[in-house]
Amino acid sequence: MKGKIAALGVVVPALLALSVSPASSAGVTTAAGGGVTAKGGGEQFVKLAMGVGCWFRADEPDRLTVGSHKLWGSVTITRCTPRKPDKCHVIADIANPIRTLERNDDKWRGCRKKTVKVPYTCKDMVSKHQYVTVGHLTMIYKGVTNSHVFKSRTVTQFCG
């Protein structure tokens, strides 16, 4: 049984990566040489074009107060390069190893420092389960697009 759950833990993020699609990507090409580089503290950088991109991170799901029945996950664009992408699309999910539980879609907006939060209401506080925050970031600059799916560390919480 543990082997099947571990296999799902590998398959689900791959499926999430395949499910990312911009709201409208007609006539948009993928950035050549665009990529993702890691930075300390879980922060990553997505490059869209030479000198254009944003840093981002996904925070672990947690409660705002002790005993709260809500877990909060957040995805943050921490900063962008001086030459900003034209538009950004950020989605924040709280997921368990099998599926997405809650989603907050920030839609297409200008790229700037921002945080997208997503709440998940626990049904019971008796059993422990694993949760992760999954972020989806898509950027457009002069008709070129780049997308990236990323996640926080998995945490175990009393929440069912």
C-alpha positions as CSV (number, residue, x, y, z in Angstrom):
1,M,0.0,0.0,0.0
2,K,2.8,2.4,0.9
3,G,4.4,1.7,-2.5
4,K,1.2,2.7,-4.3
5,I,0.9,5.9,-2.3
6,A,4.6,6.8,-3.0
7,A,4.0,6.2,-6.7
8,L,1.0,8.5,-6.6
9,G,3.2,11.1,-4.9
10,V,5.4,11.0,-8.1
11,V,2.6,10.8,-10.6
12,V,0.3,13.6,-9.2
13,P,2.9,16.5,-9.6
14,A,3.6,15.3,-13.1
15,L,-0.2,15.4,-13.9
16,L,-0.5,18.8,-12.3
17,A,2.3,20.0,-14.6
18,L,0.4,18.7,-17.6
19,S,-2.9,20.4,-16.5
20,V,-1.5,23.9,-16.5
21,S,-2.8,26.0,-19.3
22,P,-3.0,29.7,-19.7
23,A,-6.4,31.3,-19.9
24,S,-5.8,32.1,-23.6
25,S,-2.6,31.0,-25.3
26,A,-3.6,31.4,-28.9
27,G,-0.6,32.6,-31.0
28,V,1.8,32.4,-28.1
29,T,5.2,30.8,-28.4
30,T,7.3,29.3,-25.6
31,A,10.4,31.2,-24.5
32,A,13.6,29.8,-26.1
33,G,16.2,29.4,-23.4
34,G,13.6,30.2,-20.7
35,G,14.2,28.3,-17.5
36,V,13.9,27.9,-13.8
37,T,16.7,28.3,-11.4
38,A,16.6,27.7,-7.7
39,K,17.6,30.2,-5.1
40,G,18.0,29.8,-1.3
41,G,14.9,29.6,1.0
42,G,12.7,27.8,-1.5
43,E,12.6,30.8,-3.8
44,Q,13.0,30.1,-7.5
45,F,13.4,32.3,-10.6
46,V,11.6,31.9,-13.9
47,K,13.3,33.5,-16.9
48,L,11.0,34.5,-19.8
49,A,13.5,36.4,-22.0
50,M,16.9,38.0,-21.5
51,G,16.6,40.1,-18.4
52,V,12.9,39.4,-17.9
53,G,11.4,37.2,-15.2
54,C,10.1,36.8,-11.7
55,W,11.1,35.1,-8.4
56,F,8.5,33.1,-6.6
57,R,7.8,30.6,-3.8
58,A,5.1,28.3,-2.4
59,D,4.6,28.4,1.4
60,E,3.7,25.2,3.3
61,P,0.0,24.9,4.3
62,D,-0.5,26.0,8.0
63,R,-3.0,27.5,10.3
64,L,-3.1,31.2,11.1
65,T,-4.1,30.5,14.7
66,V,-3.8,27.5,17.0
67,G,-6.8,25.2,16.8
68,S,-8.2,26.8,13.6
69,H,-10.2,24.6,11.3
70,K,-8.6,26.2,8.2
71,L,-5.3,25.5,6.6
72,W,-3.9,28.3,4.5
73,G,-1.5,27.9,1.6
74,S,0.1,30.8,-0.3
75,V,2.0,31.4,-3.5
76,T,4.1,34.5,-3.7
77,I,5.8,36.4,-6.5
78,T,8.5,37.9,-4.3
79,R,9.9,40.3,-7.0
80,C,10.4,40.7,-10.7
81,T,13.3,42.0,-12.9
82,P,13.3,45.7,-13.6
83,R,11.9,44.9,-17.1
84,K,8.8,43.1,-16.0
85,P,6.8,40.5,-18.0
86,D,3.6,42.0,-19.6
87,K,1.2,39.7,-17.7
88,C,1.3,37.0,-15.1
89,H,-1.2,34.3,-14.2
90,V,-0.9,32.8,-10.7
91,I,-2.9,29.8,-9.3
92,A,-2.5,28.5,-5.8
93,D,-3.7,25.0,-4.7
94,I,-3.8,23.1,-1.5
95,A,-3.4,19.5,-2.4
96,N,-2.9,16.1,-0.7
97,P,-0.8,13.4,-2.3
98,I,-3.8,12.3,-4.4
99,R,-5.7,15.4,-5.6
100,T,-6.2,19.2,-5.4
101,L,-8.5,20.1,-2.5
102,E,-8.9,23.9,-2.9
103,R,-7.8,26.4,-5.7
104,N,-7.5,30.1,-5.9
105,D,-7.0,31.5,-9.4
106,D,-5.7,35.1,-9.6
107,K,-6.4,35.4,-13.3
108,W,-4.2,37.4,-15.8
109,R,-2.8,40.6,-14.2
110,G,0.3,42.8,-14.4
111,C,3.4,41.2,-12.9
112,R,4.4,42.6,-9.5
113,K,5.1,41.5,-6.0
114,K,1.9,39.7,-4.8
115,T,0.6,36.8,-2.7
116,V,-2.2,34.5,-3.7
117,K,-3.7,32.7,-0.6
118,V,-5.9,29.6,-0.6
119,P,-7.9,28.3,2.4
120,Y,-8.9,24.7,3.0
121,T,-11.5,24.0,5.7
122,C,-10.8,20.8,7.7
123,K,-13.7,18.4,8.1
124,D,-12.3,16.9,11.3
125,M,-9.3,17.5,13.6
126,V,-8.9,13.9,14.6
127,S,-6.6,12.3,12.0
128,K,-3.4,13.5,10.4
129,H,-3.0,13.9,6.6
130,Q,-0.3,15.2,4.3
131,Y,-0.8,18.6,2.5
132,V,1.2,20.6,0.0
133,T,0.8,24.1,-1.6
134,V,1.1,23.9,-5.4
135,G,1.7,27.0,-7.4
136,H,1.2,27.6,-11.1
137,L,2.9,30.7,-12.7
138,T,2.5,31.7,-16.3
139,M,4.1,34.8,-17.7
140,I,3.9,36.6,-21.1
141,Y,6.4,39.1,-22.5
142,K,6.0,40.4,-26.1
143,G,4.0,37.3,-27.2
144,V,6.4,34.8,-25.6
145,T,5.2,32.7,-22.7
146,N,6.7,30.5,-20.0
147,S,4.9,28.4,-17.4
148,H,6.1,26.7,-14.3
149,V,4.5,24.4,-11.7
150,F,6.1,24.3,-8.2
151,K,5.3,23.1,-4.7
152,S,6.1,23.6,-1.1
153,R,7.4,20.9,1.2
154,T,4.8,18.4,2.2
155,V,3.5,18.8,5.8
156,T,1.5,16.5,8.0
157,Q,-1.4,18.2,9.9
158,F,-4.3,17.1,12.1
159,C,-6.9,17.9,9.4
160,G,-9.2,15.5,7.6
